[in-house]
Amino acid sequence: MDSHMPAQPPKALKPRKTPSQPRSRVTVDAIFEATIQVLLSQGMVGLTSTGVAERAGVSVGTMYQYFPNKQSLVYALNERFLTTLAERVEATCAQMHGRPVAEAAEALIDTYWAAKTERPELTRALYRSVAELETDALLHAFATRVDKATTDMFCRASDFSSPDASEVNVLLTTVIYGSVRNVFERGLGPEEILGLKSELKAMCRAYLATVGK
């Protein structure tokens, strides 16, 4: 896994081992996909190690080789999705180096929004799945990784003039990430989502127009 991540989860949530061989990676991929399917159909309450193993086509013993309990499985699944999301944000930030700061902010909004809404039902299920888990370390690792990329992107913008890039970054990312989560918590429809996204971009442009002045 990428050196920027993973987080260090509580001991009870740590996987027993990390797959290193192609065959074991395929097995873990199947377990993760089975976990997704169970979460979507039955929620966290209906998620069991036995049910996931049956859907994945593996034995419960094989499941326990990697994940000691269903909480560790859900933690690892969320970690995988956050790692993928971080990679997408980093790629966008690298592409936007040297572009106008408002354009960079809009690209970040588009990337984050797309990643979260490609499978909205899955995003909603993942938000719910971590409600009772200790995710501070996981979220801190994600924030540290993406903050480095987004702050660097804003600093490299062709027209960025703020003396405090970190402050600008925290405000923008808090608004962007929070707005996306709010979409799922409110259960907004497609038209409402498009309207909110457009207004979010306008709000960020208006804020950035005042930065450094």
C-alpha positions as CSV (number, residue, x, y, z in Angstrom):
1,M,0.0,0.0,0.0
2,D,1.1,3.6,-0.6
3,S,3.7,4.9,1.8
4,H,1.6,8.0,2.5
5,M,-1.1,5.8,3.8
6,P,-2.4,3.6,5.5
7,A,-3.4,4.9,8.9
8,Q,-2.6,3.0,12.0
9,P,-5.9,1.6,13.2
10,P,-6.7,0.5,16.7
11,K,-5.3,-3.0,17.3
12,A,-8.7,-4.7,17.1
13,L,-9.2,-3.3,13.6
14,K,-5.9,-4.2,12.1
15,P,-5.9,-6.9,9.4
16,R,-4.1,-10.1,10.4
17,K,-2.0,-10.0,7.2
18,T,-1.7,-8.1,3.9
19,P,-2.0,-10.0,0.7
20,S,1.3,-10.1,-1.2
21,Q,0.8,-12.8,-3.9
22,P,-1.4,-12.4,-6.9
23,R,-3.7,-15.2,-5.8
24,S,-4.2,-13.8,-2.3
25,R,-4.8,-10.3,-3.7
26,V,-7.6,-11.7,-5.9
27,T,-9.1,-13.4,-2.8
28,V,-9.1,-10.2,-0.8
29,D,-10.6,-8.3,-3.8
30,A,-13.4,-10.8,-3.8
31,I,-13.9,-10.4,-0.1
32,F,-14.1,-6.6,-0.4
33,E,-16.6,-6.9,-3.3
34,A,-18.7,-9.3,-1.3
35,T,-18.6,-6.9,1.6
36,I,-19.9,-4.1,-0.6
37,Q,-22.7,-6.3,-1.9
38,V,-23.8,-7.3,1.6
39,L,-23.6,-3.7,2.9
40,L,-25.8,-2.5,0.0
41,S,-28.4,-5.2,0.5
42,Q,-28.4,-5.6,4.2
43,G,-26.5,-2.8,5.8
44,M,-24.0,-3.0,8.6
45,V,-26.5,-4.8,10.9
46,G,-26.8,-7.7,8.4
47,L,-23.1,-7.9,7.7
48,T,-21.5,-11.0,9.0
49,S,-18.2,-12.7,8.3
50,T,-20.0,-15.9,7.4
51,G,-22.3,-14.1,4.9
52,V,-19.4,-12.3,3.3
53,A,-17.4,-15.5,3.0
54,E,-20.3,-17.3,1.3
55,R,-20.8,-14.5,-1.2
56,A,-17.1,-14.2,-1.9
57,G,-16.8,-18.0,-2.4
58,V,-14.2,-18.5,0.2
59,S,-14.2,-20.3,3.6
60,V,-14.7,-18.5,6.8
61,G,-11.2,-19.7,7.8
62,T,-9.8,-17.9,4.8
63,M,-11.7,-14.7,5.9
64,Y,-10.1,-14.9,9.3
65,Q,-6.7,-15.2,7.9
66,Y,-7.0,-11.6,6.9
67,F,-9.7,-10.0,9.0
68,P,-10.3,-11.0,12.6
69,N,-13.8,-9.6,12.7
70,K,-16.3,-7.7,10.6
71,Q,-15.2,-4.4,12.0
72,S,-11.7,-4.8,10.8
73,L,-13.1,-5.8,7.4
74,V,-15.2,-2.6,7.1
75,Y,-12.3,-0.5,8.3
76,A,-10.0,-2.0,5.6
77,L,-12.7,-1.5,3.0
78,N,-13.0,2.2,3.9
79,E,-9.3,2.6,3.9
80,R,-9.1,1.2,0.4
81,F,-11.7,3.6,-0.9
82,L,-10.0,6.6,0.8
83,T,-6.7,5.5,-0.7
84,T,-8.2,5.5,-4.2
85,L,-9.9,8.9,-3.5
86,A,-6.6,10.3,-2.4
87,E,-4.8,9.1,-5.5
88,R,-7.5,10.8,-7.7
89,V,-7.2,14.0,-5.8
90,E,-3.4,13.9,-6.1
91,A,-3.6,13.3,-9.9
92,T,-5.9,16.2,-10.4
93,C,-3.7,18.5,-8.3
94,A,-0.6,17.5,-10.3
95,Q,-2.5,18.3,-13.5
96,M,-3.6,21.7,-12.3
97,H,-0.1,23.0,-11.3
98,G,0.3,26.5,-12.7
99,R,-3.3,27.0,-13.6
100,P,-5.4,29.9,-12.2
101,V,-6.4,29.2,-8.6
102,A,-10.2,29.3,-9.3
103,E,-9.8,26.8,-12.1
104,A,-7.8,24.6,-9.7
105,A,-10.5,24.8,-7.1
106,E,-13.2,23.8,-9.6
107,A,-11.1,20.9,-10.8
108,L,-10.9,19.7,-7.2
109,I,-14.6,20.0,-6.8
110,D,-15.2,18.0,-10.0
111,T,-12.8,15.2,-9.0
112,Y,-14.1,14.8,-5.4
113,W,-17.7,15.0,-6.5
114,A,-17.2,12.5,-9.3
115,A,-15.5,10.0,-7.0
116,K,-18.2,10.2,-4.4
117,T,-21.2,10.1,-6.8
118,E,-20.1,7.4,-9.2
119,R,-21.7,4.8,-6.9
120,P,-23.8,7.0,-4.6
121,E,-25.5,4.0,-2.9
122,L,-22.0,2.7,-2.0
123,T,-20.8,6.0,-0.7
124,R,-23.9,6.3,1.5
125,A,-23.3,2.7,2.8
126,L,-19.7,3.5,3.6
127,Y,-20.6,6.6,5.5
128,R,-23.0,4.6,7.6
129,S,-20.6,1.6,8.1
130,V,-18.0,3.6,10.1
131,A,-20.5,5.1,12.5
132,E,-19.4,2.9,15.4
133,L,-15.7,2.5,14.4
134,E,-12.7,4.4,15.7
135,T,-11.7,6.1,12.4
136,D,-9.7,9.1,13.7
137,A,-6.4,7.6,12.5
138,L,-7.8,6.7,9.1
139,L,-9.3,10.1,8.5
140,H,-6.2,11.9,9.8
141,A,-4.0,9.9,7.3
142,F,-6.4,10.8,4.4
143,A,-6.5,14.5,5.4
144,T,-2.7,14.7,5.7
145,R,-2.2,13.1,2.3
146,V,-4.6,15.2,0.4
147,D,-3.8,18.4,2.2
148,K,-0.3,18.2,1.0
149,A,-1.4,17.8,-2.6
150,T,-4.1,20.5,-2.5
151,T,-2.0,23.1,-0.6
152,D,0.8,22.6,-3.1
153,M,-1.7,23.0,-6.0
154,F,-2.9,26.3,-4.7
155,C,0.6,27.5,-4.0
156,R,1.6,26.8,-7.6
157,A,-1.5,28.5,-9.1
158,S,-0.6,31.3,-11.5
159,D,-2.5,34.0,-9.7
160,F,-2.4,32.8,-6.0
161,S,-1.3,35.6,-3.7
162,S,-2.4,34.6,-0.2
163,P,0.3,34.7,2.5
164,D,-1.3,31.7,4.2
165,A,-1.9,28.8,1.7
166,S,-2.7,26.4,4.5
167,E,-5.5,28.5,5.8
168,V,-7.0,28.9,2.3
169,N,-6.7,25.1,1.8
170,V,-8.4,24.2,5.0
171,L,-11.3,26.5,4.3
172,L,-11.8,25.4,0.7
173,T,-11.4,21.6,1.4
174,T,-13.7,21.8,4.5
175,V,-16.4,23.5,2.4
176,I,-16.0,21.1,-0.6
177,Y,-15.8,17.8,1.4
178,G,-18.5,18.9,3.8
179,S,-20.9,19.9,0.9
180,V,-20.5,16.5,-0.8
181,R,-21.2,14.6,2.5
182,N,-24.3,16.8,3.1
183,V,-25.6,15.7,-0.3
184,F,-25.8,12.1,1.0
185,E,-27.0,12.9,4.4
186,R,-29.9,14.9,3.0
187,G,-30.6,12.5,0.2
188,L,-30.8,15.2,-2.5
189,G,-32.0,14.5,-6.0
190,P,-30.0,14.9,-9.2
191,E,-31.2,18.4,-10.0
192,E,-30.6,19.6,-6.5
193,I,-27.1,18.1,-6.6
194,L,-26.2,19.9,-9.9
195,G,-27.5,23.1,-8.5
196,L,-25.5,22.7,-5.2
197,K,-22.4,21.9,-7.2
198,S,-22.7,25.0,-9.3
199,E,-23.3,27.2,-6.3
200,L,-20.4,25.6,-4.5
201,K,-18.1,26.5,-7.4
202,A,-19.4,30.1,-7.5
203,M,-18.9,30.5,-3.7
204,C,-15.3,29.2,-4.0
205,R,-14.6,31.6,-6.9
206,A,-16.0,34.5,-4.9
207,Y,-13.9,33.7,-1.9
208,L,-10.7,33.2,-4.0
209,A,-11.3,36.6,-5.6
210,T,-10.8,38.2,-2.2
211,V,-7.8,36.2,-1.1
212,G,-4.6,38.3,-0.8
213,K,-6.4,41.6,-1.3
